[in-house]
């Protein structure tokens, strides 16, 4: 926790604000400071994050326990991923978390499986690449309802890739995927209402108790410190001065 405080007592004394006016004054200044920091934080998030942006934002919160206090932070209750992005995390096995998911399906033999969606942005390079033997981009093909198959994967995307995870200096593990990572990419309707027309682009992977130990290793996260960056970008003294002047103008102007 990084405490930031502002002394407004001189203004309260100078303008002889009553107890109720002082409460309103404190609330106004804190609201302005909180709003400004949240705006700066959102700007940093939108610049630094892509696919994990929405998940990170789910963990953001503000609390106003009284007229003199505003609390801004992240909570792991909504998303552990957000804390891992903010503070950093070493390599870990995602399969262990999937095994505990309430969405997993139990198999008759006592095992389990879970289908994991991966959302892809339209800004990804593959979306503008050409489908072999045509004048159609991948994005235009997907808009027709087609899926990417081994035959329609753009040149250079057909190879099955491998990834290497470093657990500690000199200790690495390599896993080779079963299929090209973009195979099966397709458009899915994600509209929240009947009138809304909105789609997303997804691939899916299946994880189960039979999955290889190396298949779901995550390399971890470097420390993003997005809150720290937002703190550096927020000019608190200027915001407080402006908020004080706005309040006084509204009251005495």
C-alpha positions in Angstrom: 0.0 0.0 0.0 1.3 3.5 -0.9 -0.4 6.2 1.2 -1.0 9.6 -0.4 -2.4 12.4 1.7 -3.5 16.0 1.2 -3.9 18.6 3.9 -6.9 20.8 3.2 -7.1 22.4 6.7 -5.8 25.8 5.5 -8.6 26.1 3.0 -11.2 25.0 5.5 -10.0 27.6 8.0 -9.6 30.4 5.5 -13.1 30.0 4.1 -14.6 29.1 7.5 -16.3 26.0 6.1 -18.8 24.3 8.4 -18.6 20.7 9.3 -21.1 19.7 6.6 -19.3 21.9 4.1 -15.9 20.4 5.0 -17.3 16.9 4.4 -18.6 17.9 1.0 -15.3 19.6 0.3 -13.3 16.5 1.2 -15.5 14.2 -0.8 -15.3 16.5 -3.9 -11.5 16.7 -3.8 -11.1 12.9 -3.2 -13.6 12.1 -6.0 -11.6 14.3 -8.5 -8.3 12.7 -7.4 -9.7 9.2 -7.6 -11.3 9.8 -11.0 -8.0 11.2 -12.4 -5.9 8.3 -11.1 -8.4 5.8 -12.5 -8.3 7.5 -15.9 -4.5 7.4 -15.9 -4.5 3.8 -14.8 -6.9 2.9 -17.6 -4.7 4.7 -20.1 -1.7 2.7 -19.0 -3.6 -0.6 -19.1 -5.0 0.1 -22.6 -1.4 0.8 -23.8 0.4 -2.0 -22.2 -2.1 -4.9 -22.3 -4.0 -6.6 -25.1 -5.7 -10.0 -24.7 -5.5 -9.8 -20.9 -6.8 -6.3 -20.7 -10.4 -7.1 -19.7 -9.4 -9.7 -17.2 -7.0 -7.2 -15.5 -9.7 -4.6 -15.3 -12.1 -7.0 -13.6 -9.7 -6.9 -10.6 -9.6 -3.1 -10.2 -11.6 -1.6 -7.4 -12.2 1.7 -5.5 -13.7 2.1 -2.0 -14.7 5.1 -0.1 -15.0 4.1 3.6 -15.4 7.7 4.7 -15.3 11.3 3.3 -11.5 11.5 4.1 -10.4 8.2 2.5 -10.3 6.7 -1.0 -8.9 3.3 -1.5 -7.8 2.2 -5.0 -6.4 -1.3 -5.7 -6.4 -4.7 -7.2 -8.0 -7.8 -5.8 -7.3 -11.4 -6.5 -10.9 -12.3 -5.6 -12.0 -11.5 -9.2 -8.8 -12.4 -11.0 -5.6 -13.9 -9.9 -4.2 -13.1 -13.4 -4.3 -9.4 -12.7 -2.1 -9.7 -9.6 0.3 -11.9 -11.6 0.5 -9.3 -14.3 1.0 -6.4 -11.8 3.5 -8.0 -9.5 5.1 -10.6 -11.9 5.0 -14.4 -11.5 7.4 -17.3 -12.2 6.6 -20.2 -14.6 3.7 -22.3 -13.5 1.6 -25.3 -14.7 -1.9 -24.1 -15.9 -3.2 -27.7 -15.9 -3.3 -27.6 -12.1 -5.7 -24.7 -12.1 -7.8 -26.2 -14.9 -8.2 -29.4 -12.9 -10.0 -27.4 -10.2 -12.4 -25.6 -12.6 -16.1 -25.9 -12.0 -16.6 -26.0 -15.8 -14.6 -29.2 -16.3 -16.4 -32.3 -17.5 -16.0 -35.6 -15.6 -15.2 -38.7 -17.7 -16.6 -42.1 -17.0 -13.2 -43.5 -16.2 -12.8 -41.0 -13.4 -10.8 -38.5 -15.4 -11.7 -35.0 -16.6 -11.4 -32.7 -19.6 -11.9 -29.0 -20.2 -12.1 -26.9 -23.4 -10.1 -23.7 -23.3 -11.0 -20.8 -25.7 -8.3 -18.5 -27.0 -9.5 -15.2 -28.3 -7.6 -13.5 -31.1 -7.7 -9.8 -32.0 -8.5 -8.6 -35.5 -5.3 -6.6 -35.3 -3.2 -9.7 -35.2 -0.9 -10.0 -38.3 -2.5 -13.3 -39.5 -5.9 -11.5 -40.0 -4.5 -9.5 -42.9 -2.6 -12.4 -44.5 -3.8 -14.0 -47.7 -5.5 -17.4 -47.9 -3.3 -19.6 -50.2 -4.5 -19.6 -53.8 -6.9 -16.8 -53.4 -7.3 -13.0 -53.1 -9.1 -13.3 -49.8 -7.6 -12.3 -46.4 -8.0 -14.5 -43.4 -10.3 -12.0 -41.8 -12.6 -11.9 -44.8 -12.6 -15.7 -44.9 -13.6 -16.0 -41.2 -16.4 -13.4 -41.7 -18.0 -15.9 -44.1 -18.3 -18.5 -41.2 -15.4 -20.6 -42.4 -12.7 -22.1 -40.2 -8.9 -22.1 -40.9 -7.9 -25.5 -42.0 -4.4 -26.9 -42.9 -5.3 -26.0 -46.5 -6.3 -22.4 -45.8 -3.6 -21.5 -43.3 -1.4 -18.7 -44.8 2.1 -19.5 -45.9 4.4 -19.9 -42.9 1.5 -20.6 -40.5 1.3 -24.4 -41.3 4.3 -25.3 -39.1 3.7 -26.9 -35.7 5.5 -24.7 -33.2 7.3 -25.5 -30.0 7.7 -23.3 -26.9 10.4 -23.3 -24.3 9.7 -22.4 -20.7 12.5 -21.4 -18.3 11.9 -22.3 -14.7 15.2 -21.0 -13.4 18.5 -20.0 -15.0 19.7 -23.0 -17.0 16.6 -25.1 -16.3 14.2 -25.2 -19.3 11.5 -27.4 -20.6 10.3 -27.6 -24.3 6.9 -28.7 -25.6 5.9 -29.2 -29.2 2.2 -28.5 -30.0 0.1 -31.1 -31.8 -1.2 -28.8 -34.5 -0.5 -25.3 -35.8 -1.7 -22.7 -33.3 -4.1 -21.0 -35.7 -5.7 -24.1 -37.1 -9.4 -24.1 -36.3 -9.6 -20.3 -36.0 -13.1 -19.1 -36.5 -15.6 -16.3 -35.8 -18.1 -16.7 -33.0 -21.1 -14.6 -32.2 -20.5 -12.9 -28.8 -23.4 -10.4 -28.9 -25.0 -9.8 -25.4 -28.4 -8.9 -26.9 -30.5 -10.0 -29.8 -30.1 -6.6 -31.5 -26.4 -6.4 -31.1 -24.1 -7.7 -33.8 -20.7 -8.5 -32.4 -18.3 -11.3 -33.0 -15.0 -12.6 -31.7 -12.3 -14.8 -33.3 -11.3 -17.9 -31.4 -9.3 -21.1 -31.4 -9.8 -23.9 -28.8 -7.6 -26.4 -27.0 -8.6 -29.4 -25.0 -6.9 -30.1 -21.7 -7.5 -33.3 -19.6 -6.0 -35.5 -17.0 -4.3 -37.3 -19.9 -2.5 -34.2 -21.2 1.2 -34.3 -21.2 2.9 -32.6 -18.2 4.7 -30.1 -20.5 1.6 -29.2 -22.5 0.2 -26.4 -20.3 3.3 -24.8 -18.9 3.1 -21.0 -18.7 6.4 -19.0 -18.8 5.1 -16.6 -16.2 4.9 -12.8 -16.2 7.4 -10.0 -16.0 6.4 -7.3 -13.5 4.2 -4.8 -15.3 3.7 -2.4 -12.4 0.8 -0.7 -14.1 -0.4 1.0 -10.9 3.1 2.4 -10.4 3.2 3.8 -13.9 -0.2 5.4 -13.4 1.1 7.0 -10.2 4.0 8.5 -12.1 1.6 9.9 -14.7 -0.9 11.4 -12.2 -0.1 15.0 -11.2 -1.8 14.9 -7.8 -0.9 18.4 -6.6 -2.3 19.9 -9.8 -5.5 17.9 -9.6 -6.0 18.9 -5.9 -5.4 22.6 -6.6 -7.9 22.4 -9.5 -10.5 20.5 -7.4 -10.2 23.0 -4.6 -10.7 25.9 -7.0 -13.7 24.2 -8.6 -15.3 23.6 -5.3 -14.8 27.2 -4.1 -16.1 28.6 -7.4 -19.2 26.5 -7.1 -19.8 27.7 -3.5 -18.8 31.3 -3.6 -18.7 32.1 -7.3 
